[in-house]
Amino acid sequence: MDRQEIIAAIEQELDDMLADAPDYVSESRRKDIKEEYKAYARRVLDSLSKEELASQSAFERFVQTTLADARMRMHMR
C-alpha cells in the first residue's frame, strides 16, 4: 500500500466510526476529529520508510490505534 491508499483507508474508517457517533457529537466536532486524525496519520506516514509501510500487520495495528484514539476523543465532552 502506498501512503495515499493508507490515508484513504483511514479516512473511510473514520467516516464509518463517526457516522455512528452519539447524537451529542456535533457535525462540526465530527469534522474536526476527522481532520485531526487524517493529519496525524499523514505525519506518521511521512516519517516511515517504504519498508515500514510494507508491513500489513503494522498497518492494521496503526489503523486500530488511530481509531481507538479518535473514538476516545469523540466520546470526550
C-alpha positions in Angstrom: 0.0 0.0 0.0 1.2 3.5 -0.7 0.7 6.5 1.6 -2.4 7.7 -0.3 -4.1 4.3 -0.1 -3.4 4.2 3.6 -4.8 7.7 4.2 -7.9 6.8 2.1 -8.4 3.6 4.2 -8.1 5.6 7.5 -10.4 8.2 6.2 -13.0 5.6 5.4 -12.7 4.0 8.8 -13.0 7.4 10.4 -16.2 8.1 8.3 -17.7 4.8 9.4 -16.8 5.4 13.1 -18.1 9.0 13.1 -21.3 8.0 11.3 -22.2 6.0 14.5 -21.2 8.8 16.9 -23.7 9.6 19.7 -26.2 12.4 19.0 -24.4 14.8 21.3 -21.4 14.9 18.9 -22.0 17.8 16.6 -21.2 17.7 12.9 -18.5 20.3 13.3 -16.9 18.2 16.1 -17.1 15.1 13.8 -15.4 17.1 11.0 -12.7 18.4 13.4 -12.0 14.9 14.7 -11.7 13.5 11.1 -9.3 16.3 10.0 -7.2 15.9 13.2 -6.7 12.2 12.7 -6.1 12.5 9.0 -3.4 15.0 9.7 -2.0 12.7 12.4 -1.9 9.8 10.0 -0.1 11.9 7.4 2.5 13.0 9.9 3.2 9.4 11.0 3.2 8.0 7.5 5.6 10.7 6.3 8.1 9.6 8.9 8.1 5.9 7.8 10.3 4.2 5.2 8.9 2.2 2.3 9.9 -1.0 4.1 8.0 0.1 7.2 5.0 0.9 5.1 5.0 -2.6 3.6 4.1 -4.4 6.8 0.5 -5.4 6.8 0.4 -6.1 10.5 1.9 -2.8 11.3 -0.7 -1.1 9.1 -3.6 -2.9 10.8 -2.2 -2.0 14.2 -1.8 1.6 13.2 -5.4 1.8 12.0 -6.6 0.2 15.2 -4.7 2.5 17.5 -5.6 5.6 15.4 -9.3 4.7 15.5 -9.2 3.9 19.2 -7.7 7.3 20.0 -10.2 9.1 17.7 -13.0 7.1 19.4 -11.8 8.3 22.9 -11.7 11.9 21.6 -15.2 11.6 20.1 -16.6 10.5 23.5 -15.0 13.3 25.5 -17.3 16.1 26.4 
